[in-house]
Amino acid sequence: MAELSPNADDVLIVVDVQNDFCPGGPLAVPTGDEIVPVINRLISRFANVIATQDWHPRRHSSFASQYPGRDPFEAIDLPYGEQTLWPDHCVQGTAGAEFHRDLDTGAFEMIVRKGFRRDIDSYSAFFENDRQTNTGLDGYLRARGLKRAYLCGLAGDVCVYFSALDAKSAGFDAIFIEDACRDIDMNGSRDKTRADLRANGVTIASSADILT
């Protein structure tokens, strides 16, 4: 494995460590809060830290509540393709959309809010789910001269996964920090996403690989 200790050209991207994805939230990732101390240790080692924040308007098109007779985790077709329906979550301005209280948010140099367009969901830090609407993050990283993207957060098999793939396809070296993620793991999605990350050249590492 290549040397993974962070340097000035590296960025840590902390994905969606928000209350609604932690235990007690409507879309809780099992043991999602357990990654917060790990992420804080990582944050302390990086000169550049960016966070993403799910930021949905009320009545967002990905919410199952908008489709009578539909349940969360069903899939429907929207103009941009298949969309999983979710419980209402991370609604703009609510406590559920806030970052976990123990997360070291003071180190964030930028927060990328995603999913704020009512008609398009957004998993990746780089693209909305139509795969056309760019968040602008890749341009920011290039303008800063950053070359390696380390990714962690919630959920590992959804938003962190898509962000890591997009970081790699955008030309950045991408490192998925496995013990700083937790997964929804629907229908074996955890193992499937890990295999896909490896197949696409994303490095899967542990926090120990980075901190030692």
C-alpha positions as a printed NumPy array, in Angstrom:
array([[  0.   ,   0.   ,   0.   ],
       [  1.278,   3.466,  -0.891],
       [  2.271,   5.904,   1.828],
       [ -1.009,   7.255,   3.182],
       [  0.123,   9.809,   5.758],
       [ -1.586,  13.08 ,   4.77 ],
       [  0.332,  16.02 ,   3.391],
       [ -0.49 ,  19.536,   2.213],
       [ -1.851,  18.28 ,  -1.125],
       [ -4.443,  16.015,   0.511],
       [ -8.019,  16.646,   1.6  ],
       [-10.288,  14.824,   4.027],
       [-13.925,  14.783,   2.878],
       [-16.338,  14.091,   5.752],
       [-19.622,  12.914,   4.262],
       [-23.012,  13.543,   5.907],
       [-22.239,  12.922,   9.59 ],
       [-25.634,  14.344,  10.518],
       [-28.13 ,  13.597,  13.255],
       [-30.737,  11.994,  11.006],
       [-28.172,   9.388,   9.905],
       [-27.136,   8.583,  13.478],
       [-28.966,   6.341,  15.986],
       [-32.371,   7.825,  16.794],
       [-32.711,   9.473,  13.386],
       [-35.301,   8.481,  10.773],
       [-32.601,   7.135,   8.442],
       [-30.157,   5.926,  11.064],
       [-27.114,   4.004,   9.904],
       [-26.419,   1.284,  12.496],
       [-23.736,   2.447,  14.968],
       [-23.238,   5.54 ,  12.814],
       [-22.26 ,   7.663,  15.791],
       [-19.325,   5.376,  16.601],
       [-17.266,   6.844,  13.762],
       [-17.24 ,  10.369,  15.19 ],
       [-14.151,   9.906,  17.428],
       [-12.313,   8.219,  14.558],
       [-13.148,  11.083,  12.201],
       [-12.072,  13.656,  14.785],
       [ -8.673,  11.967,  15.049],
       [ -8.378,  12.066,  11.272],
       [ -9.424,  15.725,  11.138],
       [ -6.592,  16.62 ,  13.495],
       [ -4.06 ,  15.287,  10.982],
       [ -5.29 ,  17.036,   7.834],
       [ -4.494,  20.561,   6.7  ],
       [ -7.59 ,  20.527,   4.456],
       [-10.999,  19.293,   5.605],
       [-14.282,  19.571,   3.698],
       [-17.692,  18.313,   4.782],
       [-20.868,  17.489,   2.913],
       [-24.321,  18.064,   4.332],
       [-27.568,  16.566,   3.048],
       [-29.852,  19.595,   2.801],
       [-33.303,  18.685,   1.521],
       [-36.275,  20.993,   1.157],
       [-39.541,  19.777,   2.597],
       [-41.466,  17.489,   0.223],
       [-38.298,  16.42 ,  -1.553],
       [-38.853,  14.054,  -4.478],
       [-36.825,  11.28 ,  -2.81 ],
       [-39.109,  11.141,   0.239],
       [-41.495,   8.164,   0.313],
       [-44.037,  10.414,   2.028],
       [-44.598,  12.173,  -1.319],
       [-45.958,   9.043,  -2.982],
       [-49.193,   7.617,  -1.494],
       [-48.967,   3.873,  -1.156],
       [-45.171,   3.818,  -1.422],
       [-42.854,   2.805,   1.408],
       [-39.296,   3.823,   2.269],
       [-36.613,   1.807,   0.482],
       [-38.829,   1.074,  -2.511],
       [-37.485,   2.221,  -5.875],
       [-39.303,   4.391,  -8.403],
       [-38.404,   5.869, -11.767],
       [-37.767,   9.604, -11.888],
       [-36.745,  11.58 , -15.002],
       [-33.05 ,  10.956, -14.25 ],
       [-33.429,   7.219, -13.553],
       [-34.163,   4.847, -10.703],
       [-34.466,   6.468,  -7.298],
       [-34.661,   4.788,  -3.901],
       [-37.329,   6.334,  -1.691],
       [-36.23 ,   7.354,   1.786],
       [-37.893,   8.425,   5.025],
       [-38.021,  12.214,   5.346],
       [-34.555,  13.226,   6.536],
       [-32.068,  16.1  ,   6.747],
       [-34.695,  18.749,   6.058],
       [-33.204,  22.22 ,   5.773],
       [-33.023,  24.067,   9.071],
       [-34.047,  21.133,  11.259],
       [-32.073,  19.559,  14.09 ],
       [-31.854,  16.349,  12.075],
       [-29.875,  18.123,   9.361],
       [-27.266,  19.373,  11.84 ],
       [-23.904,  17.69 ,  12.199],
       [-23.444,  15.309,  15.111],
       [-22.772,  17.406,  18.187],
       [-19.405,  15.765,  18.91 ],
       [-18.022,  16.206,  15.409],
       [-15.147,  18.706,  15.154],
       [-16.881,  21.023,  12.694],
       [-14.542,  23.915,  13.484],
       [-11.966,  22.406,  11.135],
       [-14.27 ,  22.488,   8.081],
       [-12.968,  24.958,   5.513],
       [-16.001,  24.394,   3.29 ],
       [-19.379,  22.672,   3.532],
       [-20.899,  21.283,   0.337],
       [-24.67 ,  21.158,   0.704],
       [-26.325,  18.609,  -1.552],
       [-29.827,  17.447,  -2.351],
       [-31.236,  20.967,  -2.042],
       [-32.894,  20.778,  -5.465],
       [-36.397,  19.456,  -4.85 ],
       [-36.538,  17.273,  -7.957],
       [-33.062,  15.651,  -7.811],
       [-31.571,  13.567,  -5.036],
       [-27.848,  13.705,  -4.387],
       [-25.554,  11.055,  -2.964],
       [-22.131,  12.099,  -4.222],
       [-20.117,  15.074,  -3.019],
       [-19.356,  15.758,  -6.68 ],
       [-22.597,  15.184,  -8.624],
       [-26.33 ,  15.153,  -8.091],
       [-28.063,  11.892,  -9.015],
       [-28.831,  13.031, -12.548],
       [-25.06 ,  12.689, -13.069],
       [-25.104,  16.031, -14.901],
       [-25.419,  18.609, -12.122],
       [-21.972,  19.277, -10.677],
       [-21.592,  20.488,  -7.089],
       [-18.428,  22.395,  -8.006],
       [-16.285,  20.436,  -5.55 ],
       [-13.912,  19.103,  -8.201],
       [-13.193,  22.638,  -9.411],
       [-12.512,  23.8  ,  -5.869],
       [-10.071,  20.964,  -5.235],
       [ -8.232,  21.654,  -8.479],
       [ -8.047,  25.38 ,  -7.77 ],
       [ -6.485,  24.567,  -4.409],
       [ -3.986,  22.163,  -5.997],
       [ -5.257,  19.204,  -3.955],
       [ -4.529,  15.769,  -5.381],
       [ -5.641,  13.043,  -2.968],
       [ -9.136,  12.762,  -1.508],
       [ -9.669,  10.737,   1.675],
       [-13.331,   9.935,   2.274],
       [-15.263,   8.926,   5.369],
       [-18.731,   9.273,   6.881],
       [-22.272,   8.043,   6.323],
       [-23.338,   5.901,   4.74 ],
       [-20.312,   4.004,   3.498],
       [-22.285,   2.064,   0.893],
       [-24.243,   5.074,  -0.402],
       [-22.942,   8.635,  -0.208],
       [-19.318,   7.853,   0.691],
       [-19.23 ,   5.155,  -1.991],
       [-20.523,   7.427,  -4.761],
       [-18.267,  10.264,  -3.625],
       [-15.196,   8.016,  -3.737],
       [-16.025,   6.759,  -7.236],
       [-16.566,  10.306,  -8.475],
       [-13.36 ,  11.548,  -6.879],
       [-11.467,   8.827,  -8.712],
       [-13.202,   9.438, -12.046],
       [-12.475,  13.174, -11.696],
       [ -8.764,  12.391, -11.599],
       [ -8.023,  12.454,  -7.879],
       [ -6.428,   9.612,  -5.964],
       [ -9.266,   8.374,  -3.75 ],
       [ -8.888,   6.661,  -0.375],
       [-11.947,   5.154,   1.323],
       [-11.369,   5.002,   5.093],
       [-13.298,   1.907,   6.061],
       [-13.389,   2.149,   9.86 ],
       [-14.483,   5.796,   9.584],
       [-17.653,   4.723,   7.736],
       [-20.774,   2.765,   8.601],
       [-23.148,   1.11 ,   6.122],
       [-26.857,   0.649,   5.565],
       [-26.051,  -2.741,   3.979],
       [-29.265,  -3.337,   2.049],
       [-29.198,  -6.65 ,   0.156],
       [-25.462,  -7.072,   0.572],
       [-24.642,  -3.546,  -0.549],
       [-21.662,  -3.285,   1.788],
       [-19.683,  -6.052,   0.114],
       [-20.835,  -5.056,  -3.378],
       [-19.695,  -1.471,  -2.971],
       [-16.31 ,  -2.476,  -1.557],
       [-15.705,  -4.749,  -4.549],
       [-16.744,  -1.976,  -6.916],
       [-14.453,   0.538,  -5.236],
       [-11.471,  -1.783,  -5.616],
       [-12.37 ,  -2.541,  -9.237],
       [-12.365,   1.184,  -9.983],
       [ -8.999,   1.879,  -8.402],
       [-10.131,   3.348,  -5.089],
       [ -7.818,   2.469,  -2.189],
       [ -9.553,   1.011,   0.842],
       [ -7.641,   1.773,   4.023],
       [ -8.087,   2.021,   7.771],
       [ -7.569,   5.066,   9.943],
       [ -4.524,   3.344,  11.417],
       [ -2.924,   3.269,   7.951],
       [ -3.266,   7.042,   7.841],
       [ -2.57 ,   8.051,  11.433],
       [  0.576,   5.963,  11.994]])
